[in-house]
Amino acid sequence: MEKIFQKLSFSSASLVLIILIGIFFTLFSAAKPAIEEFGLHFLGDPTWNQEVRLDTAPAATAVADDTIADEDDMMMLDEDDEDSVNTKTVFGGLVPIIGTLLSTLIALAFALPIAMGIAVFLAEMASKTVSKFVGIAIELLAAIPSIIFGMWGLYYFAPIISDLFGGFQVSLLTAGLVLGIMILPFMAAITRDSMNTTPDVLKESAYALGATKFEVVKDIIFPFSKVGIIGSIILALGRALGETMAVAFLIGAVYTIPEKITDPTISIPVAMAVNFGEASGLGESSLFYLGLILFVLSFGIISFAKFYFLKRVKS
Amino acid sequence: MKRLYINKLFLALSALSALIGLGFLAWILITLFVQGVGSLHLSLFLNDLVEGGLRNLIVGQLILAGLAGAIGIPLGMVAGIYIREYGRGKYAEFIRDLSDVMMSAPSIIIGAFVYAIAVAPFGGANGFAGVIALSIMMIPIIINTTDSMLSLVPQELREAGIALGASKYRVILDIVIKAAKVGIMTGVLLAFARIAGETAPLLFTSETSNYFNLDLRESFPSLTVSIYNLANEPEQSSRDLAWAASFILTMMVLVINLVGRYITRNKK
């Protein structure tokens, strides 16, 4: 029994590794047709699902050479021209990649100061009871399903934002701000936890020297917990990159590069959520390509935050 | 004096941040309450979506999350036990880190993965695929909780068990797990609450169904996916239904969440 249980627990633990490797290879092999077709050019191409003429030149010369051909022949040539022989559908990932990065940046810029404020409030200002109550409330904010953020954002938050800043109701800005609200609790909780690791002796000696609370936070707590705070920011960034449902309601889901912050665009998860249903062939493969990019990106960012920053907090 | 003013300003801004956070929570909850309660009728629980109700969706969502729990909870717990109790050295440490990273993996990616392995080969959306997607999301969360709860169990308890001549797995199952039971229960409830509200992994795995269909081989009714579809429809009646469904979903998730927290609080 002992042996069986040990083997069983070992295989369950290894399942994590197997699933992750499985995800990577499945995405890779599903994306392969698109990778072979578009290569790295995919990353810089802003067109999505557009027919592009491949070699119009030979077709034109064919017509020119065949000047004596009668009307019927011309008709046939025209039909040939419209056949898929000379056109191909092109998919490029630039717009969703830009949309993902920009909406995440807006979310970070919005959430960062508020999350820091909340963490200071919870760790240093509020009494135990208040801190516990507010802490639970903030964690409940994190528990609300993302689809609820999307609906609320679309019908209640977006109109206010577009009144304030002009532009479209569904836009990079509204998506980024709602994304910011969603990562707020997460960032605040980790920052509070790293702030709490500051030894009381350090704080007390600063207070004894007559430092104000602001100075203690700025000169004692912040330098001490800096590594953990940066880790929490990067971790929140990794989360924001992959958020789907709330952004799907708010970003507009159009394949155009936003000229202004209030323009609609699309992000990688939203592209997958919206287009997966009707996609097939190269289109579906391109979506997997996007998914692979997102997976590698968020995996890299999250493990960087975990191993480089948060590990050092633990030790 | 300037220092004191700066200090006051700083403290005021911190308190304001906390108020902003609470404000958003209140705003969302009040919106849900006002919109949701207005469209809530008893008939929603008695009819399926085809007849304008939500019965099949609520049942379907609970079945999906429940089955995912039935797979994910034991697997995650046993894996967590390996990491904390059996694992020696680098491999256990590696799996722990990997599972932490997997916990933050984008849920839409997991949906796409399951689509490729469990939907595309079988020719269409099915409930099994949804269950697989949700259980993949659940496993790392359970591993994380089990691992950290087991780390709180004093080493002496294990030594006492071994000294009595019990084999290691008996010690783990009868002593260590019992001691960490409450904490693990909380973690399990929080994980359940989290996956019960997921939409993205279900979008193209189990999709949703308008009918009271409980056959896992076909597309399976889901509250969250239907909210997404209904909210994007132009008719006011669909949107009202989406609000009612959102209200029910959020209350379900928040109540499970609070129950989980209440259990741990009682222990202390």
HADDOCK unambig.tbl for C-alpha pairs under 7 A between the chains (distance, minus, plus):
assign (segid A and resid 2 and name CA) (segid B and resid 168 and name CA) 6.95 0.50 0.50
assign (segid A and resid 2 and name CA) (segid B and resid 169 and name CA) 5.76 0.50 0.50
assign (segid A and resid 5 and name CA) (segid B and resid 169 and name CA) 6.84 0.50 0.50
assign (segid A and resid 9 and name CA) (segid B and resid 78 and name CA) 5.03 0.50 0.50
assign (segid A and resid 9 and name CA) (segid B and resid 79 and name CA) 5.24 0.50 0.50
assign (segid A and resid 9 and name CA) (segid B and resid 81 and name CA) 6.83 0.50 0.50
assign (segid A and resid 9 and name CA) (segid B and resid 82 and name CA) 5.13 0.50 0.50
assign (segid A and resid 10 and name CA) (segid B and resid 79 and name CA) 6.78 0.50 0.50
assign (segid A and resid 10 and name CA) (segid B and resid 82 and name CA) 5.93 0.50 0.50
assign (segid A and resid 12 and name CA) (segid B and resid 75 and name CA) 5.77 0.50 0.50
assign (segid A and resid 12 and name CA) (segid B and resid 78 and name CA) 6.43 0.50 0.50
assign (segid A and resid 12 and name CA) (segid B and resid 79 and name CA) 4.82 0.50 0.50
assign (segid A and resid 13 and name CA) (segid B and resid 79 and name CA) 4.18 0.50 0.50
assign (segid A and resid 13 and name CA) (segid B and resid 82 and name CA) 6.60 0.50 0.50
assign (segid A and resid 13 and name CA) (segid B and resid 95 and name CA) 6.74 0.50 0.50
assign (segid A and resid 16 and name CA) (segid B and resid 99 and name CA) 6.34 0.50 0.50
assign (segid A and resid 17 and name CA) (segid B and resid 95 and name CA) 6.91 0.50 0.50
assign (segid A and resid 23 and name CA) (segid B and resid 113 and name CA) 5.74 0.50 0.50
assign (segid A and resid 26 and name CA) (segid B and resid 113 and name CA) 6.46 0.50 0.50
assign (segid A and resid 26 and name CA) (segid B and resid 116 and name CA) 6.99 0.50 0.50
assign (segid A and resid 27 and name CA) (segid B and resid 113 and name CA) 6.54 0.50 0.50
assign (segid A and resid 114 and name CA) (segid B and resid 17 and name CA) 4.97 0.50 0.50
assign (segid A and resid 117 and name CA) (segid B and resid 13 and name CA) 6.74 0.50 0.50
assign (segid A and resid 117 and name CA) (segid B and resid 14 and name CA) 4.07 0.50 0.50
assign (segid A and resid 117 and name CA) (segid B and resid 17 and name CA) 5.20 0.50 0.50
assign (segid A and resid 117 and name CA) (segid B and resid 18 and name CA) 6.84 0.50 0.50
assign (segid A and resid 118 and name CA) (segid B and resid 14 and name CA) 5.96 0.50 0.50
assign (segid A and resid 118 and name CA) (segid B and resid 17 and name CA) 5.38 0.50 0.50
assign (segid A and resid 118 and name CA) (segid B and resid 18 and name CA) 4.75 0.50 0.50
assign (segid A and resid 120 and name CA) (segid B and resid 14 and name CA) 6.36 0.50 0.50
assign (segid A and resid 121 and name CA) (segid B and resid 14 and name CA) 5.46 0.50 0.50
assign (segid A and resid 121 and name CA) (segid B and resid 15 and name CA) 5.94 0.50 0.50
assign (segid A and resid 121 and name CA) (segid B and resid 18 and name CA) 6.79 0.50 0.50
assign (segid A and resid 137 and name CA) (segid B and resid 22 and name CA) 6.87 0.50 0.50
assign (segid A and resid 138 and name CA) (segid B and resid 21 and name CA) 6.67 0.50 0.50
assign (segid A and resid 138 and name CA) (segid B and resid 22 and name CA) 6.74 0.50 0.50
assign (segid A and resid 140 and name CA) (segid B and resid 254 and name CA) 6.95 0.50 0.50
assign (segid A and resid 141 and name CA) (segid B and resid 25 and name CA) 5.61 0.50 0.50
assign (segid A and resid 143 and name CA) (segid B and resid 194 and name CA) 6.73 0.50 0.50
assign (segid A and resid 143 and name CA) (segid B and resid 254 and name CA) 6.92 0.50 0.50
assign (segid A and resid 144 and name CA) (segid B and resid 250 and name CA) 6.32 0.50 0.50
assign (segid A and resid 145 and name CA) (segid B and resid 197 and name CA) 5.07 0.50 0.50
assign (segid A and resid 145 and name CA) (segid B and resid 198 and name CA) 6.62 0.50 0.50
assign (segid A and resid 148 and name CA) (segid B and resid 246 and name CA) 6.42 0.50 0.50
assign (segid A and resid 152 and name CA) (segid B and resid 28 and name CA) 6.63 0.50 0.50
assign (segid A and resid 212 and name CA) (segid B and resid 7 and name CA) 6.37 0.50 0.50
assign (segid A and resid 213 and name CA) (segid B and resid 7 and name CA) 6.45 0.50 0.50
assign (segid A and resid 214 and name CA) (segid B and resid 7 and name CA) 5.02 0.50 0.50
assign (segid A and resid 214 and name CA) (segid B and resid 10 and name CA) 6.38 0.50 0.50
assign (segid A and resid 239 and name CA) (segid B and resid 104 and name CA) 6.14 0.50 0.50
assign (segid A and resid 242 and name CA) (segid B and resid 106 and name CA) 4.42 0.50 0.50
assign (segid A and resid 243 and name CA) (segid B and resid 106 and name CA) 6.57 0.50 0.50
assign (segid A and resid 244 and name CA) (segid B and resid 108 and name CA) 6.75 0.50 0.50
assign (segid A and resid 244 and name CA) (segid B and resid 200 and name CA) 6.54 0.50 0.50
assign (segid A and resid 245 and name CA) (segid B and resid 200 and name CA) 6.45 0.50 0.50
assign (segid A and resid 269 and name CA) (segid B and resid 108 and name CA) 6.31 0.50 0.50
assign (segid A and resid 277 and name CA) (segid B and resid 204 and name CA) 6.94 0.50 0.50
assign (segid A and resid 291 and name CA) (segid B and resid 109 and name CA) 6.17 0.50 0.50
assign (segid A and resid 295 and name CA) (segid B and resid 109 and name CA) 6.88 0.50 0.50
assign (segid A and resid 298 and name CA) (segid B and resid 105 and name CA) 6.94 0.50 0.50
assign (segid A and resid 299 and name CA) (segid B and resid 101 and name CA) 6.79 0.50 0.50
assign (segid A and resid 299 and name CA) (segid B and resid 105 and name CA) 6.86 0.50 0.50
assign (segid A and resid 302 and name CA) (segid B and resid 101 and name CA) 6.13 0.50 0.50
assign (segid A and resid 303 and name CA) (segid B and resid 101 and name CA) 6.10 0.50 0.50
